[in-house]
Amino acid sequence: MEKTKCACCHKTKERSEAEYKALIHRLNRIEGQIRGIKGMVENNAYCTDILMQAAAANAALNAFNRELLSNHIRTCVVDDVRAGKEDTLDDLLATLQKLMK
């Protein structure tokens, strides 16, 4: 299991090896797409071609968010609710509101 922590967060999450690898794989692909878009701009590619690649990167990032949110609900939220930590539901609802802006 992989334990992750970032400087901006006080909470951590232990991820299974499979979850960790799946998320990192998606992020690596997205990172490659962004580098490709940057290269297109640097090489003066046609605007609509860049826009299509940006839309594809956006879709990939949305897919990453859906996977991460699904994992979060199935693990963190369920575990906390079972443990009586009702504030986790408020946190989830606030997160969903931010994602839907």
Backbone as a chain_set.jsonl record, in Angstrom:
{"seq": "MEKTKCACCHKTKERSEAEYKALIHRLNRIEGQIRGIKGMVENNAYCTDILMQAAAANAALNAFNRELLSNHIRTCVVDDVRAGKEDTLDDLLATLQKLMK", "coords": {"N": [[0.83, -1.172, 0.0], [0.441, 2.217, -0.719], [1.303, 5.198, 0.79], [0.258, 8.471, 0.701], [0.994, 11.969, 0.824], [0.489, 15.406, 0.734], [1.85, 18.748, 0.69], [-0.138, 20.644, 0.964], [-2.272, 19.499, 2.25], [-3.831, 18.059, 5.13], [-4.726, 15.575, 5.546], [-4.254, 12.104, 4.767], [-4.074, 9.329, 2.469], [-4.218, 5.906, 2.155], [-3.445, 4.02, -0.539], [-4.249, 1.229, -2.596], [-1.913, -0.808, -4.369], [-2.76, -1.271, -6.991], [-4.695, 0.767, -7.39], [-3.079, 3.041, -7.067], [-1.229, 2.707, -9.208], [-2.986, 2.824, -11.411], [-3.986, 5.455, -11.246], [-1.62, 6.981, -11.478], [-0.809, 6.16, -14.008], [-2.858, 7.254, -15.627], [-2.389, 9.99, -15.095], [0.185, 10.297, -16.148], [-0.335, 9.92, -18.873], [-1.992, 12.127, -19.355], [-0.213, 14.184, -18.799], [1.578, 13.802, -20.9], [-0.118, 14.436, -23.025], [-0.515, 17.173, -22.548], [2.087, 18.157, -22.86], [2.301, 17.605, -25.571], [0.396, 19.366, -26.626], [1.574, 21.791, -25.94], [3.842, 21.618, -27.565], [2.579, 21.741, -30.045], [1.65, 24.401, -30.04], [4.098, 25.719, -29.91], [5.077, 24.995, -32.394], [3.464, 26.328, -34.101], [0.956, 25.199, -34.831], [-2.247, 24.645, -36.386], [-5.104, 26.382, -35.177], [-7.621, 25.011, -34.632], [-6.778, 22.385, -34.561], [-5.174, 22.356, -32.292], [-7.117, 23.012, -30.407], [-8.738, 20.718, -30.497], [-7.0, 18.792, -29.464], [-6.64, 19.869, -26.924], [-9.225, 19.598, -25.935], [-9.358, 16.824, -25.83], [-7.437, 16.322, -23.852], [-8.665, 17.579, -21.712], [-10.94, 15.946, -21.436], [-9.644, 13.602, -20.663], [-8.611, 14.396, -18.186], [-10.997, 14.846, -16.829], [-11.924, 12.201, -16.753], [-9.987, 11.099, -15.082], [-10.614, 12.504, -12.719], [-13.206, 11.469, -12.244], [-12.614, 8.767, -11.737], [-10.96, 8.991, -9.458], [-12.741, 10.232, -7.663], [-14.718, 8.257, -7.483], [-13.239, 6.166, -6.291], [-12.666, 7.463, -3.893], [-15.211, 7.781, -2.71], [-15.969, 5.097, -2.416], [-14.101, 4.163, -0.594], [-12.785, 6.064, 1.43], [-15.053, 7.713, 2.164], [-17.122, 5.83, 2.716], [-15.87, 4.298, 4.754], [-15.482, 6.279, 6.735], [-18.15, 7.093, 7.283], [-19.202, 4.718, 8.277], [-17.711, 4.662, 10.592], [-18.9, 6.625, 11.991], [-18.288, 9.245, 11.401], [-19.737, 11.806, 10.443], [-19.174, 14.293, 9.335], [-17.689, 13.88, 7.099], [-19.433, 13.473, 4.988], [-20.387, 16.076, 4.6], [-18.028, 17.248, 3.748], [-17.645, 15.821, 1.353], [-19.899, 16.691, -0.118], [-19.298, 19.432, -0.336], [-16.99, 19.268, -1.866], [-18.028, 18.141, -4.233], [-19.684, 20.267, -5.05], [-17.733, 22.19, -5.669], [-16.448, 20.891, -7.782], [-18.42, 20.944, -9.704], [-18.654, 23.493, -10.667]], "CA": [[0.0, 0.0, 0.0], [1.187, 3.463, -0.892], [0.784, 6.299, 1.599], [0.56, 9.726, 0.038], [0.737, 13.177, 1.584], [0.956, 16.605, 0.048], [2.102, 19.865, 1.596], [-1.334, 21.466, 1.128], [-3.333, 18.713, 2.89], [-3.521, 17.469, 6.426], [-5.183, 14.189, 5.513], [-3.547, 11.22, 3.85], [-4.887, 8.21, 1.976], [-3.463, 4.724, 1.771], [-4.008, 3.456, -1.765], [-3.736, -0.071, -2.999], [-0.941, -0.72, -5.462], [-3.517, -1.187, -8.251], [-5.273, 2.113, -7.488], [-1.956, 3.954, -7.261], [-0.715, 2.556, -10.576], [-3.998, 3.291, -12.366], [-4.031, 6.916, -11.205], [-0.364, 7.496, -12.029], [-0.846, 5.903, -15.457], [-3.714, 8.289, -16.226], [-1.712, 11.284, -15.005], [1.294, 10.3, -17.116], [-0.92, 10.128, -20.204], [-2.448, 13.518, -19.415], [1.003, 14.994, -18.874], [2.053, 13.678, -22.277], [-1.028, 15.21, -23.88], [-0.245, 18.595, -22.326], [3.364, 18.437, -23.55], [2.002, 17.603, -26.999], [-0.294, 20.624, -26.934], [2.597, 22.842, -25.873], [4.63, 21.494, -28.787], [1.764, 22.231, -31.158], [1.682, 25.867, -29.985], [5.465, 26.125, -30.27], [5.274, 24.738, -33.822], [2.469, 27.099, -34.849], [-0.095, 24.339, -35.384], [-3.52, 25.308, -36.667], [-5.88, 26.584, -33.941], [-8.615, 23.971, -34.358], [-6.061, 21.163, -34.202], [-4.795, 22.516, -30.885], [-8.347, 22.94, -29.62], [-9.174, 19.318, -30.413], [-6.096, 18.116, -28.53], [-6.946, 20.384, -25.589], [-10.479, 18.961, -25.531], [-9.034, 15.441, -25.469], [-6.75, 16.37, -22.553], [-9.696, 17.916, -20.738], [-11.728, 14.728, -21.232], [-8.808, 12.671, -19.896], [-8.56, 14.885, -16.811], [-12.316, 14.554, -16.248], [-11.958, 10.76, -16.475], [-9.159, 10.932, -13.882], [-11.413, 12.983, -11.586], [-14.284, 10.507, -11.973], [-12.025, 7.572, -11.116], [-10.517, 9.346, -8.111], [-13.938, 10.457, -6.857], [-15.323, 6.951, -7.249], [-12.412, 5.492, -5.282], [-12.826, 8.192, -2.63], [-16.515, 7.445, -2.134], [-15.982, 3.676, -2.039], [-13.173, 3.866, 0.504], [-12.737, 7.083, 2.494], [-16.381, 8.135, 2.617], [-17.804, 4.683, 3.323], [-15.205, 3.972, 6.021], [-15.759, 7.323, 7.728], [-19.566, 7.033, 7.673], [-19.333, 3.538, 9.157], [-17.074, 5.0, 11.87], [-19.672, 7.679, 12.624], [-17.753, 10.579, 11.06], [-20.724, 12.396, 9.539], [-18.634, 15.474, 8.667], [-17.14, 13.45, 5.807], [-20.47, 13.722, 3.981], [-20.358, 17.514, 4.318], [-16.813, 17.463, 2.96], [-17.914, 15.29, 0.018], [-20.833, 17.592, -0.788], [-18.566, 20.663, -0.666], [-16.101, 18.919, -2.98], [-18.866, 18.005, -5.429], [-20.089, 21.602, -5.463], [-16.573, 22.816, -6.309], [-16.193, 20.204, -9.064], [-19.491, 21.215, -10.658], [-18.665, 24.915, -11.069]], "C": [[0.881, 1.243, 0.0], [0.542, 4.541, -0.032], [1.218, 7.601, 0.95], [0.227, 10.89, 0.947], [1.273, 14.349, 0.789], [1.079, 17.739, 1.058], [0.837, 20.667, 1.89], [-2.43, 20.763, 1.924], [-2.879, 18.213, 4.253], [-3.944, 16.009, 6.495], [-4.318, 13.393, 4.539], [-4.478, 10.077, 3.468], [-3.954, 7.069, 1.621], [-4.158, 4.092, 0.588], [-3.429, 2.069, -2.006], [-2.752, 0.149, -4.135], [-1.653, -0.548, -6.799], [-4.108, 0.206, -8.44], [-4.18, 3.131, -7.786], [-1.456, 3.903, -8.709], [-1.701, 3.084, -11.612], [-4.042, 4.814, -12.408], [-2.77, 7.53, -11.817], [-0.321, 7.296, -13.537], [-1.682, 6.965, -16.167], [-3.017, 9.647, -16.219], [-0.537, 11.379, -15.98], [0.791, 10.532, -18.537], [-1.372, 11.567, -20.385], [-1.249, 14.454, -19.555], [1.588, 14.966, -20.287], [1.183, 14.474, -23.242], [-0.747, 16.707, -23.754], [1.073, 18.991, -22.986], [3.16, 18.485, -25.06], [1.32, 18.889, -27.434], [0.703, 21.782, -26.924], [3.452, 22.825, -27.132], [3.876, 22.001, -30.005], [1.773, 23.76, -31.207], [3.054, 26.363, -30.427], [5.734, 25.966, -31.768], [4.216, 25.398, -34.7], [1.417, 26.231, -35.536], [-1.381, 25.14, -35.54], [-4.395, 25.295, -35.411], [-6.843, 25.435, -33.644], [-7.96, 22.642, -34.018], [-5.644, 21.202, -32.734], [-6.028, 22.39, -29.993], [-8.837, 21.502, -29.46], [-8.29, 18.53, -29.44], [-6.347, 18.578, -27.094], [-8.241, 19.769, -25.063], [-10.244, 17.512, -25.106], [-8.331, 15.383, -24.11], [-7.741, 16.684, -21.442], [-10.56, 16.692, -20.42], [-10.949, 13.71, -20.402], [-8.716, 13.101, -18.435], [-9.896, 14.662, -16.105], [-12.446, 13.075, -15.904], [-11.129, 10.437, -15.233], [-9.957, 11.339, -12.642], [-12.538, 12.018, -11.228], [-13.747, 9.261, -11.276], [-11.609, 7.858, -9.68], [-11.71, 9.557, -7.184], [-14.629, 9.137, -6.514], [-14.56, 6.184, -6.174], [-12.59, 6.139, -3.912], [-14.139, 7.812, -1.946], [-16.519, 6.009, -1.622], [-15.099, 3.353, -0.843], [-13.304, 4.879, 1.622], [-14.124, 7.402, 3.05], [-17.101, 6.992, 3.324], [-17.19, 4.341, 4.679], [-15.52, 4.998, 7.103], [-17.208, 7.302, 8.191], [-19.795, 5.848, 8.605], [-18.753, 3.809, 10.536], [-17.79, 6.148, 12.579], [-19.182, 9.092, 12.339], [-18.647, 11.221, 10.002], [-20.193, 13.618, 8.79], [-18.009, 15.139, 7.314], [-18.155, 13.657, 4.69], [-20.53, 15.199, 3.611], [-19.157, 17.861, 3.448], [-17.014, 16.987, 1.519], [-18.838, 16.223, -0.753], [-20.154, 18.902, -1.189], [-17.627, 20.418, -1.851], [-16.883, 18.804, -4.275], [-19.327, 19.37, -5.948], [-18.953, 22.334, -6.171], [-16.298, 22.202, -7.68], [-17.22, 20.581, -10.118], [-19.592, 22.674, -11.076], [-18.379, 25.056, -12.522]], "O": [[1.928, 1.288, 0.646], [-0.665, 4.764, -0.132], [2.401, 7.809, 0.681], [-0.705, 10.816, 1.747], [2.374, 14.294, 0.239], [0.489, 17.695, 2.138], [0.737, 21.301, 2.94], [-3.438, 21.392, 2.244], [-1.693, 17.978, 4.486], [-3.553, 15.29, 7.415], [-3.731, 13.948, 3.61], [-5.534, 9.887, 4.072], [-3.002, 7.254, 0.864], [-5.314, 3.677, 0.682], [-2.282, 1.782, -1.665], [-2.772, 1.194, -4.785], [-1.208, 0.227, -7.646], [-4.03, 0.768, -9.533], [-4.34, 3.984, -8.659], [-1.284, 4.939, -9.351], [-1.296, 3.721, -12.585], [-4.127, 5.402, -13.486], [-2.852, 8.489, -12.585], [0.154, 8.167, -14.266], [-1.263, 7.512, -17.188], [-3.048, 10.371, -17.214], [-0.3, 12.435, -16.567], [1.417, 11.255, -19.312], [-1.161, 12.161, -21.442], [-1.279, 15.401, -20.34], [2.037, 15.99, -20.801], [1.691, 15.11, -24.166], [-0.744, 17.424, -24.755], [1.16, 20.051, -23.606], [3.768, 19.305, -25.748], [1.632, 19.437, -28.491], [0.671, 22.646, -27.8], [3.755, 23.873, -27.702], [4.463, 22.617, -30.895], [1.889, 24.349, -32.282], [3.164, 27.303, -31.214], [6.526, 26.714, -32.343], [4.082, 25.077, -35.881], [1.034, 26.49, -36.677], [-1.569, 26.176, -34.903], [-4.418, 24.309, -34.674], [-6.877, 24.936, -32.519], [-8.526, 21.851, -33.264], [-5.75, 20.203, -32.023], [-5.983, 21.739, -28.949], [-9.302, 21.123, -28.385], [-8.787, 17.697, -28.682], [-6.275, 17.781, -26.159], [-8.341, 19.454, -23.877], [-10.85, 17.03, -24.149], [-8.605, 14.49, -23.308], [-7.66, 16.114, -20.354], [-10.872, 16.438, -19.257], [-11.518, 13.036, -19.544], [-8.739, 12.255, -17.541], [-9.926, 14.327, -14.921], [-13.019, 12.73, -14.87], [-11.522, 9.597, -14.424], [-9.98, 10.62, -11.643], [-12.799, 11.775, -10.05], [-14.358, 8.761, -10.332], [-11.875, 7.057, -8.783], [-11.69, 9.106, -6.039], [-15.069, 8.935, -5.383], [-15.159, 5.621, -5.258], [-12.657, 5.448, -2.895], [-14.167, 7.553, -0.743], [-17.011, 5.735, -0.528], [-15.334, 2.362, -0.151], [-13.885, 4.573, 2.664], [-14.339, 7.366, 4.262], [-17.632, 7.178, 4.419], [-17.916, 4.118, 5.648], [-15.791, 4.638, 8.248], [-17.472, 7.478, 9.38], [-20.501, 5.967, 9.606], [-19.228, 3.266, 11.534], [-17.35, 6.598, 13.637], [-19.629, 10.04, 12.985], [-18.342, 11.179, 8.81], [-20.704, 13.951, 7.721], [-17.823, 16.025, 6.48], [-17.777, 13.98, 3.564], [-20.703, 15.54, 2.441], [-19.26, 18.669, 2.524], [-16.603, 17.663, 0.575], [-18.586, 16.514, -1.922], [-20.413, 19.423, -2.274], [-17.494, 21.268, -2.731], [-16.451, 19.314, -5.309], [-19.354, 19.596, -7.158], [-19.183, 23.023, -7.165], [-15.956, 22.911, -8.627], [-16.92, 20.541, -11.311], [-20.533, 23.048, -11.776], [-18.347, 26.173, -13.039]]}, "num_chains": 1, "name": "protein.A"}
